[in-house]
């Protein structure tokens, strides 16, 4: 048995020194390195190659459903605010075309080990529209019997009838956006969702046989205090979700116009903000959850916990997983594919998305081909962020002069431990403090960021 890991207590001086802006490393290369020079023909070539070279490999499929009834002020997602259900039917027409294009390019490679519907609010769709989308997916792809089939839901806009439909369609996991149960905080972020509504949905999901119920929480929201946060955590613990993600609120009003409506003076910052994460982590660990990374949690019997203990945990744009396939294709506006050695993001504007599909083109807005160096650095960063550990061979260590110097500094600062291996390689482990600032450690391996001048670097959210 592994002993529960409690959150390290950091001094204000340590927080000031380490809480610097940087990429979240959902991908490497990170999104600022993707360009419009990468277009539909590039993605088509990548998908065709992925089908030809690995016809027996499974795939992950993500479908982005951007519709929301209203815009939450904290949100950083790409959404379409609407009250018109007819817009969904036109959107599904586009998704149908896109799925057909991918099916033609991938040839016989049609087996899914992971299917995820995200948003927006996928349960903006009616039962008939949910059934239609599932039929579209399954007309082109085969979903494995043991696949992870997950959907994001907004409890305030999801009915038990929709849950019954999703379960009948084969969905096994729900991810519920909770954020915070405090009415005052909800008022400031423009998202109303009662404890009673959420609890009713959780109970229904358990009754219907969903294998997993996940919660998303957000710390650092306006008006959050240790007292209000403690009440939210108490309510969350009572509902006993299988997994939790406790995300840092990324306040970037220059990039996200809706955040300008937030009173910035009401935001917890620095030590106060990190204290909320510490409070959540310790409360959840004490209540029986295990830590995954520094801001995700799962019950000890969960597959994520077992995978992390064996250092086999994976991650993609949909989060931590044990079902990630070598390639992911994504449909819908802003969807991000990771296939055939490239990243490609779909058009953000629906008009351009539909225009490309009408011409028989994949609706690509930007992307990037990964070099051999990019691929090895992506592998290193992924292992570090998933498993708190990285082993480099002697050949990999060779030539990493700047990285080794930076790692020595991080060791002196108490973020990592380093140990030489018998074959001349290097083993790196994150300390408890290093786990909190894992993005800081991952930045050591970001060669692209290092090459940018300070004045060329994009605006990033802070580490915590």
C-alpha positions as CSV (number, residue, x, y, z in Angstrom):
1,X,0.0,0.0,0.0
2,X,1.1,3.5,-0.8
3,X,0.7,6.0,2.1
4,X,-1.6,8.9,1.3
5,X,0.2,12.0,0.1
6,X,-0.7,15.2,1.8
7,X,-0.2,18.5,0.1
8,X,3.1,20.2,1.0
9,X,2.8,23.5,2.9
10,X,4.7,26.3,1.2
11,X,5.8,29.6,2.5
12,X,4.6,32.8,0.7
13,X,8.2,33.4,-0.5
14,X,8.4,29.9,-2.1
15,X,5.0,30.5,-3.8
16,X,6.1,33.9,-5.1
17,X,9.3,32.3,-6.5
18,X,7.6,29.3,-8.2
19,X,4.2,30.5,-9.2
20,X,5.3,31.8,-12.6
21,X,3.3,31.8,-15.9
22,X,3.9,28.9,-18.2
23,X,2.3,26.3,-20.5
24,X,-0.1,23.7,-19.1
25,X,1.5,21.1,-21.5
26,X,-1.7,19.6,-22.6
27,X,0.3,19.1,-25.7
28,X,3.9,19.4,-26.9
29,X,4.6,21.4,-29.0
30,X,2.2,23.8,-27.2
31,X,-0.6,25.6,-29.1
32,X,1.4,28.9,-29.7
33,X,3.7,26.9,-31.9
34,X,0.9,25.7,-34.2
35,X,0.5,27.8,-37.4
36,X,-1.9,28.4,-40.2
37,X,0.8,27.0,-42.6
38,X,-0.6,23.6,-41.6
39,X,-3.8,23.0,-43.5
40,X,-6.4,20.5,-44.6
41,X,-4.1,18.6,-47.0
42,X,-1.5,18.1,-44.1
43,X,-4.1,16.6,-41.8
44,X,-5.5,14.4,-44.6
45,X,-2.0,13.1,-45.3
46,X,-1.5,12.4,-41.6
47,X,-4.8,10.5,-41.2
48,X,-4.2,8.5,-44.4
49,X,-0.7,7.5,-43.2
50,X,-2.0,6.6,-39.8
51,X,-4.5,4.3,-41.4
52,X,-2.0,2.7,-43.8
53,X,0.9,2.3,-41.3
54,X,-1.1,1.1,-38.3
55,X,-4.3,-0.5,-39.6
56,X,-4.8,-2.7,-36.6
57,X,-4.3,0.0,-33.9
58,X,-7.2,1.4,-32.0
59,X,-8.1,5.1,-32.1
60,X,-9.5,7.7,-29.7
61,X,-12.4,9.9,-31.0
62,X,-13.5,13.2,-29.6
63,X,-16.6,15.1,-30.7
64,X,-16.9,18.7,-29.7
65,X,-20.4,19.9,-29.0
66,X,-20.1,23.6,-28.4
67,X,-23.6,24.6,-27.5
68,X,-24.5,26.2,-24.1
69,X,-27.7,27.8,-22.8
70,X,-25.6,30.7,-21.3
71,X,-22.0,31.7,-21.0
72,X,-20.3,31.2,-17.7
73,X,-18.0,34.1,-16.9
74,X,-15.1,31.9,-15.8
75,X,-15.2,29.6,-18.9
76,X,-12.2,29.2,-21.2
77,X,-13.9,26.9,-23.7
78,X,-15.1,27.7,-27.2
79,X,-18.9,27.7,-27.0
80,X,-22.0,28.7,-29.0
81,X,-24.7,30.3,-26.8
82,X,-28.0,29.5,-28.2
83,X,-31.7,28.7,-27.4
84,X,-32.3,27.2,-30.8
85,X,-32.3,23.4,-31.0
86,X,-32.5,23.5,-34.8
87,X,-28.9,24.8,-34.9
88,X,-27.8,21.4,-33.5
89,X,-29.3,19.5,-36.5
90,X,-27.3,21.7,-38.9
91,X,-24.2,21.2,-36.8
92,X,-24.6,17.4,-36.8
93,X,-24.9,17.5,-40.6
94,X,-21.3,19.0,-40.5
95,X,-20.1,16.4,-38.0
96,X,-21.5,13.6,-40.3
97,X,-19.5,15.0,-43.2
98,X,-16.3,15.2,-41.1
99,X,-16.7,11.6,-39.8
100,X,-17.2,10.4,-43.4
101,X,-14.0,12.2,-44.5
102,X,-12.0,10.6,-41.7
103,X,-13.5,7.1,-42.4
104,X,-12.4,7.4,-46.0
105,X,-8.9,8.5,-45.1
106,X,-8.3,5.9,-42.3
107,X,-9.4,2.9,-44.4
108,X,-9.8,-0.2,-42.3
109,X,-8.6,1.5,-39.1
110,X,-12.0,2.1,-37.4
111,X,-11.7,0.6,-33.9
112,X,-12.2,2.9,-31.0
113,X,-10.8,2.3,-27.5
114,X,-11.9,5.7,-26.3
115,X,-14.9,7.9,-27.2
116,X,-15.5,11.3,-25.6
117,X,-18.2,13.9,-26.2
118,X,-17.2,17.3,-24.7
119,X,-18.4,20.9,-24.9
120,X,-19.9,23.2,-24.3
121,X,-22.8,21.2,-22.9
122,X,-23.4,17.9,-24.8
123,X,-26.7,17.6,-23.0
124,X,-27.9,20.7,-24.8
125,X,-28.8,18.0,-27.4
126,X,-32.2,16.4,-27.2
127,X,-32.6,12.7,-26.8
128,X,-33.3,12.3,-30.5
129,X,-30.2,14.3,-31.3
130,X,-28.0,12.3,-28.9
131,X,-29.2,9.1,-30.6
132,X,-28.5,10.6,-34.0
133,X,-25.0,11.5,-33.1
134,X,-24.3,8.1,-31.7
135,X,-25.6,6.5,-34.9
136,X,-23.3,8.7,-36.9
137,X,-20.3,7.7,-35.0
138,X,-21.1,4.0,-35.0
139,X,-21.9,4.0,-38.7
140,X,-18.2,4.7,-39.3
141,X,-16.4,3.3,-36.3
142,X,-16.6,0.2,-34.1
143,X,-16.5,1.0,-30.3
144,X,-14.7,-1.7,-28.4
145,X,-16.6,-3.5,-25.8
146,X,-14.1,-2.4,-23.1
147,X,-13.7,1.2,-24.5
148,X,-14.0,4.2,-22.2
149,X,-17.1,6.0,-23.4
150,X,-17.4,9.3,-21.7
151,X,-19.5,12.5,-21.9
152,X,-19.4,15.9,-20.2
153,X,-22.7,17.1,-18.6
154,X,-23.9,20.2,-16.9
155,X,-26.1,19.0,-14.1
156,X,-28.2,22.1,-14.3
157,X,-29.1,21.3,-17.9
158,X,-29.3,17.5,-17.9
159,X,-32.4,15.4,-17.3
160,X,-32.7,11.8,-16.1
161,X,-34.2,11.0,-19.5
162,X,-31.0,12.2,-21.2
163,X,-28.9,10.0,-18.8
164,X,-31.1,7.0,-19.6
165,X,-30.5,7.7,-23.3
166,X,-26.7,8.1,-22.8
167,X,-26.5,4.8,-20.8
168,X,-28.5,3.0,-23.5
169,X,-26.1,4.3,-26.1
170,X,-23.2,2.7,-24.3
171,X,-21.7,5.6,-22.3
172,X,-19.9,4.4,-19.2
173,X,-18.6,7.6,-17.6
174,X,-20.0,11.0,-16.8
175,X,-17.9,14.1,-16.1
176,X,-19.9,16.7,-14.3
177,X,-18.9,20.4,-14.1
178,X,-19.5,21.4,-10.5
179,X,-16.9,24.2,-10.1
180,X,-18.3,25.4,-6.7
181,X,-21.5,24.8,-4.7
182,X,-21.4,28.2,-2.9
183,X,-24.3,30.4,-4.2
184,X,-22.3,33.6,-3.8
185,X,-19.4,32.2,-5.9
186,X,-21.9,30.8,-8.5
187,X,-23.5,34.3,-8.8
188,X,-20.1,35.9,-9.5
189,X,-19.3,33.3,-12.3
190,X,-22.7,33.2,-13.8
191,X,-23.4,29.5,-13.2
192,X,-26.3,28.4,-11.1
193,X,-26.3,24.8,-10.0
194,X,-27.8,23.6,-6.8
195,X,-26.5,20.7,-4.6
196,X,-29.9,19.1,-4.9
197,X,-29.9,19.0,-8.7
198,X,-26.4,17.6,-8.8
199,X,-27.1,15.0,-6.1
200,X,-30.3,13.8,-8.0
201,X,-28.2,13.4,-11.2
202,X,-25.5,11.4,-9.4
203,X,-28.0,9.1,-7.8
204,X,-29.6,8.5,-11.2
205,X,-26.2,7.8,-12.8
206,X,-25.4,5.2,-10.1
207,X,-28.8,3.6,-10.5
208,X,-28.4,3.4,-14.3
209,X,-25.0,1.6,-14.0
210,X,-22.5,4.3,-15.1
211,X,-19.1,2.9,-14.1
212,X,-17.7,6.3,-13.2
213,X,-18.9,9.7,-12.2
214,X,-16.3,12.5,-12.3
215,X,-16.5,16.0,-10.9
216,X,-14.7,19.1,-12.1
217,X,-14.0,21.7,-9.4
218,X,-12.3,25.1,-9.9
219,X,-10.2,26.9,-7.2
220,X,-9.3,30.6,-7.4
221,X,-12.8,31.7,-8.4
222,X,-14.0,35.2,-7.3
223,X,-15.4,35.1,-3.8
224,X,-14.0,31.8,-2.7
225,X,-12.7,31.7,0.8
226,X,-11.5,28.8,3.0
227,X,-14.9,28.8,4.7
228,X,-17.0,28.6,1.6
229,X,-14.6,26.2,0.0
230,X,-14.7,23.9,3.0
231,X,-18.5,23.7,2.7
232,X,-18.2,22.9,-1.0
233,X,-15.7,20.1,-0.3
234,X,-17.9,18.7,2.4
235,X,-20.8,18.4,-0.1
236,X,-18.6,16.9,-2.8
237,X,-17.1,14.3,-0.4
238,X,-20.6,13.3,0.6
239,X,-21.5,12.6,-3.1
240,X,-18.4,10.4,-3.5
241,X,-17.5,10.9,-7.1
242,X,-15.0,8.3,-8.5
243,X,-12.7,10.9,-9.9
244,X,-12.1,14.6,-9.3
245,X,-10.2,17.3,-11.2
246,X,-9.5,20.4,-9.2
247,X,-8.5,23.0,-11.8
248,X,-6.9,26.3,-11.3
249,X,-8.9,29.2,-12.5
250,X,-7.0,30.7,-15.4
251,X,-7.8,34.4,-15.3
252,X,-6.9,35.8,-18.8
253,X,-9.3,38.6,-19.5
254,X,-7.2,39.8,-22.4
255,X,-8.0,36.5,-24.2
256,X,-11.4,35.7,-22.8
257,X,-13.8,38.6,-23.1
258,X,-16.4,37.2,-20.7
259,X,-13.9,37.2,-17.9
260,X,-13.8,41.0,-18.0
261,X,-17.1,40.9,-16.2
262,X,-15.4,39.3,-13.1
263,X,-14.4,41.6,-10.2
264,X,-10.7,41.0,-10.2
265,X,-10.4,42.3,-6.6
266,X,-12.5,39.3,-5.5
267,X,-10.0,36.8,-6.9
268,X,-7.8,34.8,-4.4
269,X,-4.2,35.1,-5.5
270,X,-0.8,33.8,-4.6
271,X,-0.7,32.0,-1.2
272,X,-4.4,32.5,-0.7
273,X,-5.2,30.7,-4.0
274,X,-2.7,27.9,-3.4
275,X,-4.2,27.5,0.0
276,X,-7.5,26.5,-1.6
277,X,-5.8,23.8,-3.6
278,X,-4.0,22.6,-0.4
279,X,-7.3,22.6,1.4
280,X,-9.0,20.5,-1.3
281,X,-6.1,18.1,-1.6
282,X,-5.8,17.3,2.1
283,X,-9.6,17.1,2.5
284,X,-9.9,14.6,-0.4
285,X,-6.9,12.5,0.7
286,X,-8.2,12.4,4.2
287,X,-11.6,11.2,2.9
288,X,-10.0,8.3,0.9
289,X,-9.1,9.6,-2.5
290,X,-5.6,9.1,-4.0
291,X,-3.7,11.9,-5.8
292,X,-3.1,11.8,-9.5
293,X,-0.6,14.4,-10.5
294,X,-1.2,17.4,-8.2
295,X,-4.8,18.4,-9.0
296,X,-6.6,15.2,-9.9
297,X,-7.9,12.6,-7.5
298,X,-9.4,9.1,-7.8
299,X,-10.7,6.4,-5.4
300,X,-7.9,3.8,-4.6
301,X,-9.6,1.1,-6.7
302,X,-9.7,3.3,-9.8
303,X,-7.7,2.2,-12.9
304,X,-5.9,5.6,-12.9
305,X,-4.4,4.9,-9.5
306,X,-3.3,1.4,-10.5
307,X,-1.7,2.8,-13.7
308,X,0.2,5.5,-11.9
309,X,1.6,3.0,-9.4
310,X,3.0,1.0,-12.4
311,X,4.0,4.2,-14.2
312,X,1.8,3.4,-17.2
313,X,-0.7,6.3,-16.8
314,X,-1.4,8.2,-20.0
315,X,-2.9,11.5,-21.0
316,X,-4.5,13.2,-24.0
317,X,-6.6,16.2,-24.6
318,X,-9.5,14.5,-22.7
319,X,-7.4,14.1,-19.6
320,X,-5.7,11.3,-17.7
321,X,-6.6,7.8,-19.1
322,X,-5.6,4.2,-19.2
323,X,-7.4,3.8,-22.6
324,X,-5.5,6.4,-24.7
325,X,-4.8,5.2,-28.3
326,X,-1.7,6.1,-30.3
327,X,-3.8,8.5,-32.4
328,X,-6.8,10.8,-31.6
329,X,-9.1,12.3,-34.2
330,X,-11.5,15.1,-33.2
331,X,-14.7,16.3,-34.9
332,X,-16.5,19.6,-34.5
333,X,-15.5,23.2,-34.3
334,X,-12.1,23.7,-32.4
335,X,-11.6,20.0,-32.1
336,X,-7.9,19.0,-31.8
337,X,-6.6,15.9,-33.5
338,X,-3.4,14.2,-32.6
339,X,-2.8,11.8,-35.4
340,X,0.0,10.6,-37.7
341,X,2.7,12.8,-36.1
342,X,0.8,16.1,-36.1
343,X,-1.5,18.2,-34.1
344,X,-4.4,19.9,-36.0
345,X,-7.1,22.2,-34.6
346,X,-10.4,22.7,-36.4
347,X,-11.8,26.0,-37.4
348,X,-13.2,28.0,-34.4
349,X,-15.8,29.9,-36.5
350,X,-18.8,27.7,-37.5
351,X,-19.1,29.4,-40.9
352,X,-15.6,28.5,-41.9
353,X,-16.0,25.0,-40.4
354,X,-19.1,24.4,-42.6
355,X,-17.5,26.1,-45.7
356,X,-14.5,23.7,-45.6
357,X,-16.7,20.6,-45.2
358,X,-18.9,21.8,-48.1
359,X,-15.7,21.7,-50.3
360,X,-14.8,18.2,-49.1
361,X,-12.0,19.4,-47.0
362,X,-11.1,18.7,-43.3
363,X,-11.9,22.0,-41.5
364,X,-8.4,22.7,-40.3
365,X,-7.5,26.2,-38.9
366,X,-3.9,25.5,-37.7
367,X,-1.5,22.8,-36.7
368,X,2.0,21.5,-36.6
369,X,4.1,18.6,-37.7
370,X,6.1,17.1,-34.9
371,X,9.9,16.6,-35.5
372,X,11.7,13.6,-34.1
373,X,13.0,15.9,-31.3
374,X,9.4,17.1,-30.6
375,X,8.2,13.5,-30.2
376,X,10.9,12.5,-27.7
377,X,10.3,15.7,-25.7
378,X,6.6,15.1,-25.7
379,X,7.2,11.6,-24.4
380,X,9.4,13.0,-21.6
381,X,6.9,15.7,-20.6
382,X,4.0,13.2,-20.7
383,X,5.8,10.7,-18.4
384,X,6.8,13.4,-16.0
385,X,3.3,14.9,-15.7
386,X,1.5,11.5,-15.6
387,X,3.8,9.5,-13.3
388,X,5.8,12.1,-11.4
389,X,8.9,10.3,-12.8
390,X,11.1,10.2,-15.9
391,X,14.0,7.9,-16.8
392,X,16.4,9.0,-19.5
393,X,18.8,6.7,-21.2
394,X,22.4,7.5,-21.7
395,X,21.8,8.4,-25.4
396,X,18.9,10.6,-24.4
397,X,21.0,12.4,-21.8
398,X,23.7,13.1,-24.3
399,X,23.4,16.6,-25.6
400,X,21.0,17.9,-22.9
401,X,23.5,20.4,-21.4
402,X,21.0,23.2,-20.8
403,X,18.4,20.8,-19.5
404,X,20.8,19.2,-17.0
405,X,21.9,22.5,-15.7
406,X,18.3,23.5,-15.2
407,X,17.5,20.2,-13.5
408,X,20.4,20.8,-11.1
409,X,18.9,24.1,-10.2
410,X,15.5,22.5,-9.6
411,X,17.2,19.9,-7.4
412,X,18.8,22.6,-5.3
413,X,15.3,24.3,-5.0
414,X,13.8,21.0,-3.8
415,X,11.6,20.3,-6.8
416,X,13.2,17.1,-8.1
417,X,15.6,14.3,-7.1
418,X,18.1,13.0,-9.6
419,X,19.9,9.7,-9.7
420,X,22.4,8.3,-12.2
421,X,21.5,4.9,-13.5
422,X,24.0,2.0,-14.0
423,X,23.8,2.4,-17.8
424,X,24.8,6.1,-17.7
425,X,21.3,7.4,-17.9
426,X,19.4,9.6,-15.4
427,X,16.3,9.0,-13.3
428,X,14.2,12.0,-12.2
429,X,11.5,12.0,-9.6
430,X,9.3,14.9,-8.6
431,X,9.3,15.8,-4.9
432,X,6.1,16.7,-3.1
433,X,6.8,20.4,-4.0
434,X,7.8,19.4,-7.5
435,X,4.4,17.7,-8.0
436,X,2.7,21.0,-7.3
437,X,4.9,22.9,-9.8
438,X,5.2,20.0,-12.3
439,X,4.6,22.5,-15.2
440,X,7.6,24.4,-13.9
441,X,9.7,21.2,-14.2
442,X,8.3,20.2,-17.5
443,X,9.4,23.6,-18.9
444,X,13.0,22.4,-18.7
445,X,12.3,20.1,-21.7
446,X,10.5,22.7,-23.7
447,X,13.1,23.5,-26.4
448,X,10.7,25.6,-28.4
449,X,9.9,27.9,-25.6
450,X,13.5,28.3,-24.7
451,X,14.3,29.5,-28.3
452,X,11.7,32.3,-28.1
453,X,12.8,35.7,-27.0
454,X,11.1,37.0,-23.8
455,X,9.1,39.6,-25.8
456,X,7.9,36.9,-28.2
457,X,6.5,34.6,-25.6
458,X,2.7,34.3,-25.4
459,X,0.7,35.0,-22.3
460,X,0.2,31.9,-20.1
461,X,-1.7,31.3,-17.0
462,X,0.3,31.0,-13.7
463,X,1.5,27.7,-12.4
464,X,-1.2,27.4,-9.7
